[in-house]
């Protein structure tokens, strides 16, 4: 096959005639996850990206954005539960106001809605097509949009964070795509400085942070930058397993803002209250939400929470200088 006849990477045209879809990306060169297609349910081009939904033989319904798997029926809960409940249960006091940047499929909203003490949940999602498609094809995941505490803002997430008053949120979850194309700015220092400003002292910013097997250099650079931004606080990396993400593992950076009143001593280290250690869950495990038809947790528990921060030796050594706790 000549180069001119190859399907363009990053779009649903990567689906081959035999009825299999292979996810290809420069983020994981030389490999690809392949799923057998039963039926293509939806294909469209939004203002920002290629959007495709297909029914697979093994993983149920699959959502692709620019040719990259975002979620599947079978395993989405392992990511959604962990990126929501690890930071929520780490907080020293229950969260009342939470922001989700990205996450237009609604899975993180569903998990945050489990907490009765939360008063406001805001989402800043740039692409209006993603929530629309999720409500249509992933109703069990998109139920969070129906929670009366949720306000959806279709806007540039970076600008939304920059315009938020200081100390606005107890928790900010950044459910971003990989750092290529439009999402690249979500991994840069100015955005994290804006996040640090928008979260309250003692609050947490939790962001998708790639795979130890494929992106250790990216994780190290991101954690090093976050340690500068969250000076006096803490930066930690937790993991979860998910079959349809590259390498079957993905992580999240859990960044805790320093408590109010902390200052730097003569040695350059923060003085005052000890930084929050997210390895210890402090809030109760959330239960089901019958009003929205949300059942019991499937992945997260306090035991899994603590274990998620235990890194394999190669990663522990590589990240030793940029994580607060080892």
N, C-alpha and C positions, 0 to 999 in steps of 0.2 A: 504493500500500500504506500503510495507516495504521500509526502507531507501535506500536499494540497488537498488530499481527500480524507485526511484524518479529522474526526470530530473535534471541535474547539474545546479545550479544557475549560472548566469553570462554568459549564452550562449543561442543561439536561441532554444536549446532543452527544454527550459522552456515552449514552446508553447504546449498546451495540445491538446488531440485528438479532442475535441469538436470544435476546431477552434477559440479558444480565447487565447490571449497572456496576461499574468500577469507579470508585472515588480516587481521583488522581490530584495531586497538588505538589507544588515545590516545597511545601512545609513537611512532606514526608516522601522525599525522592526515592525512586526505585521500588516502591511498594504501593499497594492499593487494596482496599476492602471491596469485595465483590458480593453483590446480593442479586438473587434471581427475582425478576420482575413478574408479577401476576397481571398487573394492570396499571397503566398510567392514568392517574385521576385528575391531575391539574397541571397545566404549564402556562406560565405567564411571565412577562417582563415588567417589573415594577419600575419606579423612577430610579431605583438604586441597584437592583440586582435581579438575576434570574431566579424565579421561584418555581419549584416543581414538587409535586406530591405523587408518590406511587405506592401501590400495594405490593409488598414483597412476600415471598413465599415463607420466609423464616422469621422476620422481625415485625410483621404487621405493617401498618402505614408508616411511610418514611417521608420526612420533610428535608428537601435540599435547598440551600441558598447558594447561588453561584457554584453549583455542583458539589457542595460540601454537605455531608450529613449533619443536620442539626439535632434531630431527634427521631426516635422510632417508638411505636407503641410498646414494644417488648421491654426496652431497657431505659427509657427516659427517666424513670423515677430515681435511679441511682445517682444521676447527676443533679436533678432538681432538688431532691431531698438534702443532699450533702451541701450544696452551695447555699442553701437557705438555712438549714438547721444547725450546721456547725457554727456559723457566726452568731445566729440568734441565741443558741444555748450557751455560747461563751460569754455573753454580756453579763456584767455584774448586776444590772437592774433590767427589768423587762422593757423591751422596746415598745415605744408608742408611735413613733413616726419612722417610716422606712421608705427608701427609694430604690427602685430597680432601674438600672440603665441598660437598655436592650431587653433581651428576654421576651420578645414579642409573641412567642408561642404560648406564653401564659403559665408555664410550668412552675416558675419560681413564685408567681403570684398565688397559685393554688397552695403551695406549701406555706407561704407567709400567712395566708388567710386562716390557717389552723390555730393561730394564737389569738385568744379572746382579748388580751390586753392591748393589742395593736389598735390604734385609733385611726391612723391614716397610712395608706399604701399608695405611693405615687410611682408611675412608670413613665420613663422618657424613652420612647421608641421612635426611630427615625422613619421607618418604613410602614405605612399604614396597611399595606397588603399582608404583612406577616400576621398580625392579630386576626384579620379577616379570614385568612386561609386556615389558621389554627382553629378558630371557632367552627368552621365548616367541617374540617377533616379530623381534628383532634379534640372533640368536645370534652373528653374526660380530663384533658390537660388544660383546656381554656376556661374551665369553670371559674377560675379565679377572677376573670373579668366581670363576673356577675356579682362579686362581693361588693356591697354598698360602700365599703371603706376605700375601694380602689378608684383612683383617678388616672386615666390614661392620657398622656400628653404626646401627641404626634409631633416630634420636634427633634432637633439636633441635641443629643444627650449631653455633649460637651458643653454647649451653650447653656443648657438647662442647669447643669451643675454649677457653672460659673456664675449664673444669675441667682442662685439660691443664697439666702442669707447665711451668714456664718453660723456654725453650730446648729444647723437645722434638723439633722437626722440622727437617730440612734444607730442606724445601720444603713449602709449603701451597698447593694449587691450589683456588681458589674457583670452581666451575663453577655459577654461579647463574643464575636467571631474571632478567628485567628488573626494575628497581626499582619495581614496582607490587605492591600487595597484600602477601602474606606475605614476599616476598623483599626488600621495601624496607629492612628492618633490616640486610640484608647489605651495604648501601652506606653505612652510618652509622658515625660515628667510634668509638663504643664497641666495635663489632665489630672494627674495624681495630686498635684498641689491644690487644684480646685476641689478634688474629693476631700482632701485633708481639711480644707477650710470649711466645707459644708457639713462634715460630720462633727458631732459634739465631742468634747473631751471625754475620754473613756469609751467612746463609741468605736465602731468597727467598719472598715471598708473591706469587702471580700470580692475578689475578682477572679475570673477564669484565668488559669495560669499554666496551661499546656501540659505536655507529657514529659516525664522524666526520661523516657527512653529515646525521645526524638528531639527534644527542645531544651536540653539542660543548659546550654549557653544562654538561650532566651530567658529562662527562669532565673538564672544567676544574675543577668543584667537587670531584670525587672526587680528582683528582691534587693539588689544593691541600691538601686534608685529609690525604692520604697523605704529602705532603712534611713536614707538621707531625709526623705520627706517626712516620715513619721518619727522624727527624732524625739527621744524620750518615751516613745511608745514601744510597740513590738511588731515584728514581721515574722510570720510563720507560714509554712507550706503544708497543706493537707492533701490527701489523695483519695480518689474513689476509682472503682473499676466499672467499666462500661464497654461492652463488646463492640459497639459500632463506632467508637471513637478511635482514632489512630493509636495503635499499640495496645488498646484495651484498657488504658489508664489515662486519667486526666487529673489535674490538680487545681488547687485554688490557693491564692495568697490571702491570708487573713491578717490584715493590718489594723492594729489598735492604736488609736490616737492617745497621746499622753493625757494624763489626768490634769485638770485645771490646777494652776499654781506651780507646776513643775518648772524648774529652771536648770540651766547647765552649771555644773560646778567648775572649779579651776582645771580639773582634768578633762573637761569636755563632756563628761557623762551627766545624764540627767539626775537631778536630786529631787526627792519627794517620794510620793507613793510608787511602789513597784509597778512596772508596766504589766498590763493585763496578759496573763498566760492563757491562750485559747485552748490549750490541751485539756483543760479541766472544764467539763460542762457544769454550768451553774444554774441554768433554768430547766424546768421539767421538760421531759420529752412531750412534744405536742401530740394530741390525739386526733381522732377523725373529726370531720366537719359535716354532720348529716344534712345540714341546710343546703349544702352545695353538692351532696352526694359524694363527698371525699371520704374514703375509707381509712383504715389503719395504715401506719407507715409500713413500707416494704423493705427499706434498706437501712435507714438511720436508726441508731440507738446510742445511748451514752457510751456503751462499750465500743461501738464502731467509731464514735467521735474521737475518743482518746487514741485508739489504734491508728486512726488516719494520719496522725502526725509522726508516726514511727516510720522513718525513711530507711530504705536499703543503704548499705554502707557506701556504695559508689556515689549516691546522691547526697548522703550526709556529709561525706568528705568534700564534695564539690561545692556544697552550699554552706559550709561551716562558717565562713566569714560574713555571710549576708543574712543569716537567720538569727533571731534573738535567742531562741531556745533550741537545744539539741538533746 
